Amino acid sequence: MTDENEDRHWDAAFAKTLLGKTLLMNLTFLDDDGEVSERQQFFGVVIDATEDEGIVLDLLGEHDGDTYTLPPQTSAIEPAEPGVTTLEGEKPDFVANWIIHGLPDVPDAANDDA
């Protein structure tokens, strides 16, 4: 494995621009047969973005007060198109769509390890 593949997915300069911006996550979970088992949508403010730790969101809306850490893959993040809103009606700065093979995960409470 080379660093070339990793560099394609992580852009440190772009990651810095995400700090303080809102990000809408659309997650689609597929079962073992490749069928959609669940869809989740949540959004939050990017509070940290490093290649070592990933992209950390301080969630808003239904999950307000929780955090969620995304893999360090800026290549999956795009500017939100005009008219894109969250289920709460908020306009995000960026959008990421992920297809996940496996069971859904839920955002962790921000104070779980307190």
N, CA, C and O atoms as a Tinker XYZ file with bonds, in Angstrom:
   456  protein
     1  N      0.851000   -1.188000    0.000000    73     2
     2  CA     0.000000    0.000000    0.000000    64     1     3
     3  C      0.886000    1.238000    0.000000    63     2     4     5
     4  O      1.915000    1.272000    0.676000    81     3
     5  N      0.489000    2.246000   -0.754000    73     3     6
     6  CA     1.303000    3.452000   -0.836000    64     5     7
     7  C      0.559000    4.632000   -0.245000    63     6     8     9
     8  O     -0.656000    4.594000   -0.046000    81     7
     9  N      1.318000    5.681000    0.029000    73     7    10
    10  CA     0.719000    6.916000    0.527000    64     9    11
    11  C     -0.091000    7.612000   -0.555000    63    10    12    13
    12  O     -0.913000    8.480000   -0.262000    81    11
    13  N      0.145000    7.225000   -1.823000    73    11    14
    14  CA    -0.572000    7.820000   -2.941000    64    13    15
    15  C     -2.078000    7.670000   -2.776000    63    14    16    17
    16  O     -2.819000    8.628000   -2.997000    81    15
    17  N     -2.545000    6.482000   -2.392000    73    15    18
    18  CA    -3.961000    6.218000   -2.202000    64    17    19
    19  C     -4.512000    7.053000   -1.052000    63    18    20    21
    20  O     -5.610000    7.601000   -1.154000    81    19
    21  N     -3.758000    7.153000    0.044000    73    19    22
    22  CA    -4.199000    7.943000    1.192000    64    21    23
    23  C     -4.293000    9.416000    0.828000    63    22    24    25
    24  O     -5.253000   10.086000    1.210000    81    23
    25  N     -3.306000    9.935000    0.089000    73    23    26
    26  CA    -3.297000   11.341000   -0.290000    64    25    27
    27  C     -4.513000   11.701000   -1.134000    63    26    28    29
    28  O     -4.999000   12.830000   -1.075000    81    27
    29  N     -5.001000   10.755000   -1.914000    73    27    30
    30  CA    -6.154000   11.009000   -2.768000    64    29    31
    31  C     -7.412000   11.261000   -1.939000    63    30    32    33
    32  O     -8.309000   11.987000   -2.368000    81    31
    33  N     -7.472000   10.662000   -0.759000    73    31    34
    34  CA    -8.673000   10.785000    0.068000    64    33    35
    35  C     -8.578000   11.869000    1.133000    63    34    36    37
    36  O     -9.608000   12.286000    1.664000    81    35
    37  N     -7.394000   12.332000    1.458000    73    35    38
    38  CA    -7.244000   13.351000    2.505000    64    37    39
    39  C     -6.575000   14.583000    1.936000    63    38    40    41
    40  O     -5.465000   14.517000    1.408000    81    39
    41  N     -7.266000   15.713000    2.049000    73    39    42
    42  CA    -6.735000   17.003000    1.615000    64    41    43
    43  C     -6.679000   17.891000    2.857000    63    42    44    45
    44  O     -7.703000   18.405000    3.308000    81    43
    45  N     -5.479000   18.066000    3.403000    73    43    46
    46  CA    -5.305000   18.815000    4.658000    64    45    47
    47  C     -5.775000   20.262000    4.530000    63    46    48    49
    48  O     -6.387000   20.798000    5.454000    81    47
    49  N     -5.497000   20.890000    3.404000    73    47    50
    50  CA    -5.928000   22.281000    3.217000    64    49    51
    51  C     -7.450000   22.376000    3.192000    63    50    52    53
    52  O     -8.029000   23.271000    3.807000    81    51
    53  N     -8.096000   21.453000    2.483000    73    51    54
    54  CA    -9.552000   21.442000    2.446000    64    53    55
    55  C    -10.125000   21.147000    3.833000    63    54    56    57
    56  O    -11.125000   21.745000    4.231000    81    55
    57  N     -9.500000   20.234000    4.565000    73    55    58
    58  CA    -9.965000   19.891000    5.914000    64    57    59
    59  C     -9.993000   21.118000    6.809000    63    58    60    61
    60  O    -10.914000   21.279000    7.610000    81    59
    61  N     -9.003000   21.977000    6.683000    73    59    62
    62  CA    -8.962000   23.206000    7.497000    64    61    63
    63  C    -10.143000   24.117000    7.178000    63    62    64    65
    64  O    -10.658000   24.795000    8.067000    81    63
    65  N    -10.577000   24.137000    5.909000    73    63    66
    66  CA   -11.705000   25.000000    5.531000    64    65    67
    67  C    -13.027000   24.486000    6.096000    63    66    68    69
    68  O    -14.002000   25.233000    6.171000    81    67
    69  N    -13.065000   23.204000    6.497000    73    67    70
    70  CA   -14.295000   22.628000    7.048000    64    69    71
    71  C    -14.580000   23.098000    8.474000    63    70    72    73
    72  O    -15.735000   23.109000    8.899000    81    71
    73  N    -13.548000   23.482000    9.211000    73    71    74
    74  CA   -13.721000   23.870000   10.615000    64    73    75
    75  C    -14.731000   25.009000   10.746000    63    74    76    77
    76  O    -14.616000   26.041000   10.086000    81    75
    77  N    -15.714000   24.800000   11.607000    73    75    78
    78  CA   -16.751000   25.802000   11.841000    64    77    79
    79  C    -17.884000   25.779000   10.829000    63    78    80    81
    80  O    -18.848000   26.532000   10.967000    81    79
    81  N    -17.786000   24.934000    9.823000    73    79    82
    82  CA   -18.824000   24.833000    8.790000    64    81    83
    83  C    -19.793000   23.716000    9.133000    63    82    84    85
    84  O    -19.450000   22.788000    9.866000    81    83
    85  N    -21.008000   23.809000    8.599000    73    83    86
    86  CA   -21.988000   22.748000    8.827000    64    85    87
    87  C    -21.881000   21.703000    7.726000    63    86    88    89
    88  O    -21.657000   22.014000    6.556000    81    87
    89  N    -22.050000   20.452000    8.146000    73    87    90
    90  CA   -21.927000   19.312000    7.239000    64    89    91
    91  C    -23.153000   18.426000    7.401000    63    90    92    93
    92  O    -23.513000   18.043000    8.515000    81    91
    93  N    -23.783000   18.108000    6.295000    73    91    94
    94  CA   -24.929000   17.206000    6.269000    64    93    95
    95  C    -24.438000   15.828000    5.864000    63    94    96    97
    96  O    -23.810000   15.666000    4.818000    81    95
    97  N    -24.727000   14.833000    6.698000    73    95    98
    98  CA   -24.341000   13.452000    6.426000    64    97    99
    99  C    -25.564000   12.663000    5.998000    63    98   100   101
   100  O    -26.592000   12.668000    6.675000    81    99
   101  N    -25.444000   11.991000    4.875000    73    99   102
   102  CA   -26.465000   11.057000    4.410000    64   101   103
   103  C    -25.817000    9.675000    4.402000    63   102   104   105
   104  O    -24.890000    9.424000    3.631000    81   103
   105  N    -26.300000    8.790000    5.255000    73   103   106
   106  CA   -25.754000    7.441000    5.355000    64   105   107
   107  C    -26.783000    6.441000    4.841000    63   106   108   109
   108  O    -27.947000    6.478000    5.242000    81   107
   109  N    -26.352000    5.547000    3.954000    73   107   110
   110  CA   -27.195000    4.473000    3.458000    64   109   111
   111  C    -26.529000    3.168000    3.860000    63   110   112   113
   112  O    -25.381000    2.913000    3.494000    81   111
   113  N    -27.248000    2.337000    4.614000    73   111   114
   114  CA   -26.724000    1.059000    5.094000    64   113   115
   115  C    -27.282000   -0.068000    4.246000    63   114   116   117
   116  O    -28.488000   -0.149000    4.010000    81   115
   117  N    -26.384000   -0.943000    3.789000    73   115   118
   118  CA   -26.778000   -2.088000    2.975000    64   117   119
   119  C    -26.597000   -3.370000    3.773000    63   118   120   121
   120  O    -25.648000   -3.506000    4.545000    81   119
   121  N    -27.521000   -4.312000    3.577000    73   119   122
   122  CA   -27.397000   -5.609000    4.245000    64   121   123
   123  C    -26.456000   -6.514000    3.440000    63   122   124   125
   124  O    -25.859000   -6.074000    2.458000    81   123
   125  N    -26.330000   -7.749000    3.849000    73   123   126
   126  CA   -25.424000   -8.693000    3.197000    64   125   127
   127  C    -25.773000   -8.954000    1.733000    63   126   128   129
   128  O    -24.914000   -9.357000    0.949000    81   127
   129  N    -27.036000   -8.725000    1.367000    73   127   130
   130  CA   -27.477000   -8.929000   -0.015000    64   129   131
   131  C    -27.354000   -7.659000   -0.858000    63   130   132   133
   132  O    -27.710000   -7.657000   -2.036000    81   131
   133  N    -26.846000   -6.572000   -0.250000    73   131   134
   134  CA   -26.709000   -5.319000   -0.973000    64   133   135
   135  C    -27.977000   -4.498000   -1.027000    63   134   136   137
   136  O    -28.051000   -3.515000   -1.765000    81   135
   137  N    -28.988000   -4.893000   -0.244000    73   135   138
   138  CA   -30.257000   -4.169000   -0.193000    64   137   139
   139  C    -30.189000   -3.088000    0.891000    63   138   140   141
   140  O    -29.519000   -3.258000    1.910000    81   139
   141  N    -30.885000   -1.985000    0.659000    73   139   142
   142  CA   -30.911000   -0.908000    1.649000    64   141   143
   143  C    -31.642000   -1.387000    2.895000    63   142   144   145
   144  O    -32.800000   -1.797000    2.826000    81   143
   145  N    -30.960000   -1.334000    4.032000    73   143   146
   146  CA   -31.590000   -1.733000    5.286000    64   145   147
   147  C    -32.003000   -0.513000    6.108000    63   146   148   149
   148  O    -32.942000   -0.586000    6.900000    81   147
   149  N    -31.307000    0.602000    5.921000    73   147   150
   150  CA   -31.641000    1.809000    6.681000    64   149   151
   151  C    -30.956000    3.010000    6.042000    63   150   152   153
   152  O    -29.910000    2.895000    5.404000    81   151
   153  N    -31.581000    4.161000    6.236000    73   151   154
   154  CA   -30.983000    5.447000    5.829000    64   153   155
   155  C    -30.996000    6.353000    7.046000    63   154   156   157
   156  O    -31.958000    6.370000    7.814000    81   155
   157  N    -29.910000    7.114000    7.213000    73   155   158
   158  CA   -29.830000    8.081000    8.306000    64   157   159
   159  C    -29.368000    9.412000    7.739000    63   158   160   161
   160  O    -28.596000    9.465000    6.781000    81   159
   161  N    -29.852000   10.481000    8.346000    73   159   162
   162  CA   -29.388000   11.811000    7.987000    64   161   163
   163  C    -29.168000   12.573000    9.279000    63   162   164   165
   164  O    -30.029000   12.579000   10.158000    81   163
   165  N    -28.025000   13.210000    9.394000    73   163   166
   166  CA   -27.775000   14.100000   10.525000    64   165   167
   167  C    -26.805000   15.174000   10.082000    63   166   168   169
   168  O    -26.153000   15.053000    9.045000    81   167
   169  N    -26.717000   16.229000   10.880000    73   167   170
   170  CA   -25.837000   17.330000   10.502000    64   169   171
   171  C    -25.246000   17.956000   11.749000    63   170   172   173
   172  O    -25.757000   17.799000   12.857000    81   171
   173  N    -24.155000   18.670000   11.531000    73   171   174
   174  CA   -23.497000   19.327000   12.640000    64   173   175
   175  C    -22.387000   20.235000   12.159000    63   174   176   177
   176  O    -22.129000   20.371000   10.963000    81   175
   177  N    -21.740000   20.849000   13.130000    73   175   178
   178  CA   -20.635000   21.757000   12.865000    64   177   179
   179  C    -19.334000   20.970000   12.996000    63   178   180   181
   180  O    -19.152000   20.216000   13.952000    81   179
   181  N    -18.442000   21.144000   12.046000    73   179   182
   182  CA   -17.140000   20.471000   12.095000    64   181   183
   183  C    -16.289000   21.161000   13.163000    63   182   184   185
   184  O    -15.984000   22.349000   13.056000    81   183
   185  N    -15.910000   20.400000   14.192000    73   183   186
   186  CA   -15.113000   20.964000   15.287000    64   185   187
   187  C    -13.661000   20.492000   15.263000    63   186   188   189
   188  O    -12.813000   21.061000   15.950000    81   187
   189  N    -13.371000   19.460000   14.480000    73   187   190
   190  CA   -12.005000   18.982000   14.342000    64   189   191
   191  C    -11.908000   18.199000   13.048000    63   190   192   193
   192  O    -12.858000   17.527000   12.647000    81   191
   193  N    -10.757000   18.288000   12.396000    73   191   194
   194  CA   -10.558000   17.551000   11.151000    64   193   195
   195  C     -9.065000   17.285000   10.985000    63   194   196   197
   196  O     -8.305000   18.144000   10.538000    81   195
   197  N     -8.670000   16.072000   11.359000    73   195   198
   198  CA    -7.274000   15.680000   11.219000    64   197   199
   199  C     -7.200000   14.316000   10.559000    63   198   200   201
   200  O     -8.123000   13.508000   10.657000    81   199
   201  N     -6.094000   14.080000    9.891000    73   199   202
   202  CA    -5.917000   12.804000    9.216000    64   201   203
   203  C     -5.826000   11.658000   10.218000    63   202   204   205
   204  O     -6.220000   10.533000    9.911000    81   203
   205  N     -5.309000   11.936000   11.411000    73   203   206
   206  CA    -5.187000   10.896000   12.439000    64   205   207
   207  C     -6.511000   10.567000   13.107000    63   206   208   209
   208  O     -6.808000    9.397000   13.348000    81   207
   209  N     -7.313000   11.585000   13.410000    73   207   210
   210  CA    -8.542000   11.391000   14.186000    64   209   211
   211  C     -9.813000   11.374000   13.354000    63   210   212   213
   212  O    -10.840000   10.882000   13.820000    81   211
   213  N     -9.773000   11.890000   12.151000    73   211   214
   214  CA   -10.965000   11.962000   11.322000    64   213   215
   215  C    -11.640000   13.323000   11.438000    63   214   216   217
   216  O    -11.042000   14.286000   11.917000    81   215
   217  N    -12.878000   13.389000   11.000000    73   215   218
   218  CA   -13.660000   14.631000   10.972000    64   217   219
   219  C    -14.724000   14.524000   12.053000    63   218   220   221
   220  O    -15.599000   13.659000   11.999000    81   219
   221  N    -14.637000   15.417000   13.037000    73   219   222
   222  CA   -15.529000   15.362000   14.194000    64   221   223
   223  C    -16.607000   16.424000   14.059000    63   222   224   225
   224  O    -16.322000   17.604000   13.853000    81   223
   225  N    -17.864000   15.973000   14.181000    73   223   226
   226  CA   -19.007000   16.876000   14.117000    64   225   227
   227  C    -19.619000   17.061000   15.496000    63   226   228   229
   228  O    -19.787000   16.095000   16.241000    81   227
   229  N    -19.950000   18.292000   15.833000    73   227   230
   230  CA   -20.781000   18.612000   16.988000    64   229   231
   231  C    -22.192000   18.672000   16.426000    63   230   232   233
   232  O    -22.557000   19.637000   15.754000    81   231
   233  N    -22.980000   17.647000   16.699000    73   231   234
   234  CA   -24.265000   17.489000   16.031000    64   233   235
   235  C    -25.304000   18.511000   16.478000    63   234   236   237
   236  O    -25.283000   19.003000   17.607000    81   235
   237  N    -26.200000   18.808000   15.563000    73   235   238
   238  CA   -27.314000   19.735000   15.790000    64   237   239
   239  C    -28.613000   18.989000   15.530000    63   238   240   241
   240  O    -28.603000   17.813000   15.164000    81   239
   241  N    -29.718000   19.672000   15.720000    73   239   242
   242  CA   -31.010000   19.051000   15.434000    64   241   243
   243  C    -31.354000   17.970000   16.436000    63   242   244   245
   244  O    -31.165000   18.148000   17.639000    81   243
   245  N    -31.858000   16.851000   15.944000    73   243   246
   246  CA   -32.306000   15.738000   16.789000    64   245   247
   247  C    -31.201000   15.207000   17.703000    63   246   248   249
   248  O    -31.486000   14.729000   18.801000    81   247
   249  N    -29.966000   15.284000   17.268000    73   247   250
   250  CA   -28.833000   14.759000   18.040000    64   249   251
   251  C    -28.016000   15.872000   18.682000    63   250   252   253
   252  O    -26.835000   15.681000   18.970000    81   251
   253  N    -28.626000   17.032000   18.910000    73   251   254
   254  CA   -27.931000   18.186000   19.473000    64   253   255
   255  C    -27.194000   17.804000   20.760000    63   254   256   257
   256  O    -27.773000   17.193000   21.659000    81   255
   257  N    -25.920000   18.169000   20.836000    73   255   258
   258  CA   -25.120000   17.871000   22.013000    64   257   259
   259  C    -24.287000   16.613000   21.876000    63   258   260   261
   260  O    -23.389000   16.387000   22.687000    81   259
   261  N    -24.558000   15.781000   20.868000    73   259   262
   262  CA   -23.769000   14.577000   20.626000    64   261   263
   263  C    -22.650000   14.909000   19.630000    63   262   264   265
   264  O    -22.675000   15.946000   18.966000    81   263
   265  N    -21.690000   14.021000   19.546000    73   263   266
   266  CA   -20.642000   14.153000   18.534000    64   265   267
   267  C    -20.643000   12.907000   17.655000    63   266   268   269
   268  O    -21.154000   11.855000   18.036000    81   267
   269  N    -20.057000   13.055000   16.473000    73   267   270
   270  CA   -19.933000   11.934000   15.547000    64   269   271
   271  C    -18.617000   12.105000   14.803000    63   270   272   273
   272  O    -18.319000   13.192000   14.307000    81   271
   273  N    -17.845000   11.061000   14.724000    73   271   274
   274  CA   -16.555000   11.120000   14.042000    64   273   275
   275  C    -16.618000   10.343000   12.739000    63   274   276   277
   276  O    -16.944000    9.157000   12.712000    81   275
   277  N    -16.300000   11.043000   11.667000    73   275   278
   278  CA   -16.251000   10.448000   10.341000    64   277   279
   279  C    -14.825000   10.016000   10.033000    63   278   280   281
   280  O    -13.878000   10.550000   10.610000    81   279
   281  N    -14.666000    9.071000    9.143000    73   279   282
   282  CA   -13.307000    8.694000    8.746000    64   281   283
   283  C    -12.576000    9.897000    8.123000    63   282   284   285
   284  O    -13.217000   10.831000    7.641000    81   283
   285  N    -11.257000    9.869000    8.135000    73   283   286
   286  CA   -10.496000   10.970000    7.532000    64   285   287
   287  C    -10.487000   10.849000    6.007000    63   286   288   289
   288  O     -9.489000   10.456000    5.402000    81   287
   289  N    -11.614000   11.195000    5.410000    73   287   290
   290  CA   -11.750000   11.075000    3.961000    64   289   291
   291  C    -12.454000   12.312000    3.420000    63   290   292   293
   292  O    -13.673000   12.310000    3.247000    81   291
   293  N    -11.699000   13.357000    3.155000    73   291   294
   294  CA   -12.284000   14.593000    2.651000    64   293   295
   295  C    -12.814000   14.438000    1.230000    63   294   296   297
   296  O    -13.628000   15.248000    0.788000    81   295
   297  N    -12.368000   13.413000    0.508000    73   295   298
   298  CA   -12.821000   13.219000   -0.872000    64   297   299
   299  C    -14.315000   12.935000   -0.958000    63   298   300   301
   300  O    -14.902000   13.061000   -2.032000    81   299
   301  N    -14.943000   12.556000    0.155000    73   299   302
   302  CA   -16.375000   12.258000    0.166000    64   301   303
   303  C    -17.226000   13.499000    0.438000    63   302   304   305
   304  O    -18.454000   13.417000    0.438000    81   303
   305  N    -16.588000   14.640000    0.670000    73   303   306
   306  CA   -17.308000   15.855000    1.070000    64   305   307
   307  C    -17.340000   16.834000   -0.095000    63   306   308   309
   308  O    -16.324000   17.095000   -0.739000    81   307
   309  N    -18.539000   17.373000   -0.351000    73   307   310
   310  CA   -18.734000   18.322000   -1.443000    64   309   311
   311  C    -19.502000   19.535000   -0.937000    63   310   312   313
   312  O    -20.251000   19.424000    0.033000    81   311
   313  N    -19.330000   20.690000   -1.573000    73   311   314
   314  CA   -20.157000   21.844000   -1.218000    64   313   315
   315  C    -21.632000   21.521000   -1.436000    63   314   316   317
   316  O    -21.990000   20.852000   -2.406000    81   315
   317  N    -22.480000   21.994000   -0.537000    73   315   318
   318  CA   -23.920000   21.755000   -0.673000    64   317   319
   319  C    -24.462000   22.545000   -1.863000    63   318   320   321
   320  O    -24.162000   23.727000   -2.035000    81   319
   321  N    -25.252000   21.874000   -2.665000    73   319   322
   322  CA   -25.895000   22.525000   -3.812000    64   321   323
   323  C    -26.986000   23.468000   -3.310000    63   322   324   325
   324  O    -27.534000   23.247000   -2.230000    81   323
   325  N    -27.310000   24.504000   -4.065000    73   323   326
   326  CA   -28.424000   25.378000   -3.679000    64   325   327
   327  C    -29.703000   24.568000   -3.504000    63   326   328   329
   328  O    -29.998000   23.683000   -4.308000    81   327
   329  N    -30.444000   24.862000   -2.479000    73   327   330
   330  CA   -31.703000   24.174000   -2.228000    64   329   331
   331  C    -31.584000   22.945000   -1.345000    63   330   332   333
   332  O    -32.604000   22.409000   -0.912000    81   331
   333  N    -30.369000   22.478000   -1.064000    73   331   334
   334  CA   -30.183000   21.328000   -0.180000    64   333   335
   335  C    -30.401000   21.773000    1.260000    63   334   336   337
   336  O    -29.813000   22.754000    1.716000    81   335
   337  N    -31.252000   21.038000    1.968000    73   335   338
   338  CA   -31.501000   21.335000    3.379000    64   337   339
   339  C    -31.493000   20.045000    4.179000    63   338   340   341
   340  O    -31.617000   18.951000    3.630000    81   339
   341  N    -31.348000   20.196000    5.478000    73   339   342
   342  CA   -31.445000   19.053000    6.374000    64   341   343
   343  C    -32.918000   18.778000    6.639000    63   342   344   345
   344  O    -33.786000   19.541000    6.217000    81   343
   345  N    -33.190000   17.694000    7.335000    73   343   346
   346  CA   -34.573000   17.406000    7.735000    64   345   347
   347  C    -35.120000   18.490000    8.656000    63   346   348   349
   348  O    -36.334000   18.659000    8.770000    81   347
   349  N    -34.220000   19.226000    9.315000    73   347   350
   350  CA   -34.618000   20.322000   10.204000    64   349   351
   351  C    -34.853000   21.623000    9.429000    63   350   352   353
   352  O    -35.291000   22.620000   10.004000    81   351
   353  N    -34.561000   21.611000    8.126000    73   351   354
   354  CA   -34.737000   22.807000    7.308000    64   353   355
   355  C    -33.523000   23.712000    7.266000    63   354   356   357
   356  O    -33.599000   24.820000    6.735000    81   355
   357  N    -32.392000   23.259000    7.822000    73   355   358
   358  CA   -31.169000   24.063000    7.826000    64   357   359
   359  C    -30.410000   23.884000    6.511000    63   358   360   361
   360  O    -30.442000   22.809000    5.913000    81   359
   361  N    -29.728000   24.940000    6.065000    73   359   362
   362  CA   -28.901000   24.869000    4.861000    64   361   363
   363  C    -27.465000   24.579000    5.269000    63   362   364   365
   364  O    -26.825000   25.426000    5.892000    81   363
   365  N    -26.939000   23.398000    4.933000    73   363   366
   366  CA   -25.555000   23.079000    5.282000    64   365   367
   367  C    -24.567000   23.724000    4.308000    63   366   368   369
   368  O    -24.925000   24.098000    3.191000    81   367
   369  N    -23.329000   23.843000    4.755000    73   367   370
   370  CA   -22.264000   24.324000    3.878000    64   369   371
   371  C    -21.752000   23.201000    2.977000    63   370   372   373
   372  O    -21.424000   23.419000    1.810000    81   371
   373  N    -21.691000   21.992000    3.547000    73   371   374
   374  CA   -21.150000   20.837000    2.837000    64   373   375
   375  C    -22.050000   19.618000    3.020000    63   374   376   377
   376  O    -22.843000   19.548000    3.959000    81   375
   377  N    -21.912000   18.659000    2.104000    73   375   378
   378  CA   -22.681000   17.416000    2.146000    64   377   379
   379  C    -21.717000   16.247000    1.920000    63   378   380   381
   380  O    -20.778000   16.339000    1.130000    81   379
   381  N    -21.974000   15.150000    2.635000    73   379   382
   382  CA   -21.244000   13.909000    2.394000    64   381   383
   383  C    -22.257000   12.770000    2.333000    63   382   384   385
   384  O    -23.146000   12.669000    3.179000    81   383
   385  N    -22.113000   11.928000    1.340000    73   383   386
   386  CA   -22.978000   10.765000    1.168000    64   385   387
   387  C    -22.116000    9.517000    1.287000    63   386   388   389
   388  O    -21.110000    9.371000    0.593000    81   387
   389  N    -22.523000    8.623000    2.177000    73   387   390
   390  CA   -21.765000    7.395000    2.379000    64   389   391
   391  C    -22.689000    6.197000    2.220000    63   390   392   393
   392  O    -23.837000    6.221000    2.666000    81   391
   393  N    -22.180000    5.150000    1.582000    73   391   394
   394  CA   -22.862000    3.867000    1.516000    64   393   395
   395  C    -22.043000    2.912000    2.360000    63   394   396   397
   396  O    -20.847000    2.734000    2.130000    81   395
   397  N    -22.694000    2.295000    3.342000    73   395   398
   398  CA   -22.008000    1.460000    4.319000    64   397   399
   399  C    -22.566000    0.053000    4.252000    63   398   400   401
   400  O    -23.778000   -0.157000    4.319000    81   399
   401  N    -21.672000   -0.899000    4.120000    73   399   402
   402  CA   -22.061000   -2.308000    4.118000    64   401   403
   403  C    -21.954000   -2.806000    5.551000    63   402   404   405
   404  O    -20.852000   -3.025000    6.053000    81   403
   405  N    -23.085000   -2.983000    6.207000    73   403   406
   406  CA   -23.081000   -3.437000    7.591000    64   405   407
   407  C    -24.151000   -2.738000    8.403000    63   406   408   409
   408  O    -24.957000   -1.973000    7.874000    81   407
   409  N    -24.146000   -3.013000    9.692000    73   407   410
   410  CA   -25.159000   -2.480000   10.593000    64   409   411
   411  C    -24.957000   -0.993000   10.864000    63   410   412   413
   412  O    -23.820000   -0.524000   10.892000    81   411
   413  N    -26.046000   -0.241000   11.065000    73   411   414
   414  CA   -25.947000    1.175000   11.381000    64   413   415
   415  C    -25.339000    1.412000   12.758000    63   414   416   417
   416  O    -25.445000    0.582000   13.660000    81   415
   417  N    -24.703000    2.561000   12.887000    73   415   418
   418  CA   -24.145000    3.029000   14.132000    64   417   419
   419  C    -24.918000    4.284000   14.511000    63   418   420   421
   420  O    -25.430000    4.978000   13.632000    81   419
   421  N    -25.010000    4.582000   15.773000    73   419   422
   422  CA   -25.696000    5.806000   16.182000    64   421   423
   423  C    -24.668000    6.777000   16.743000    63   422   424   425
   424  O    -23.653000    6.349000   17.293000    81   423
   425  N    -24.919000    8.098000   16.612000    73   423   426
   426  CA   -23.977000    9.077000   17.159000    64   425   427
   427  C    -23.750000    8.844000   18.654000    63   426   428   429
   428  O    -24.675000    8.516000   19.396000    81   427
   429  N    -22.502000    9.021000   19.074000    73   427   430
   430  CA   -22.149000    8.876000   20.479000    64   429   431
   431  C    -22.492000   10.138000   21.248000    63   430   432   433
   432  O    -22.327000   11.247000   20.741000    81   431
   433  N    -22.966000    9.968000   22.463000    73   431   434
   434  CA   -23.229000   11.123000   23.320000    64   433   435
   435  C    -21.897000   11.786000   23.629000    63   434   436   437
   436  O    -20.894000   11.115000   23.870000    81   435
   437  N    -21.903000   13.109000   23.619000    73   435   438
   438  CA   -20.672000   13.865000   23.836000    64   437   439
   439  C    -20.064000   13.598000   25.201000    63   438   440   441
   440  O    -18.854000   13.737000   25.381000    81   439
   441  N    -20.880000   13.221000   26.150000    73   439   442
   442  CA   -20.360000   13.033000   27.504000    64   441   443
   443  C    -20.290000   11.567000   27.924000    63   442   444   445
   444  O    -20.293000   11.272000   29.119000    81   443
   445  N    -20.227000   10.651000   26.971000    73   443   446
   446  CA   -20.175000    9.227000   27.306000    64   445   447
   447  C    -18.974000    8.860000   28.152000    63   446   448   449
   448  O    -19.075000    8.009000   29.036000    81   447
   449  N    -17.826000    9.496000   27.893000    73   447   450
   450  CA   -16.643000    9.106000   28.642000    64   449   451
   451  C    -16.382000   10.016000   29.837000    63   450   452   453
   452  O    -15.288000   10.001000   30.400000    81   451
   453  N    -17.357000   10.791000   30.220000    73   451   454
   454  CA   -17.209000   11.668000   31.394000    64   453   455
   455  C    -17.569000   10.919000   32.644000    63   454   456
   456  O    -17.510000   11.479000   33.739000    81   455
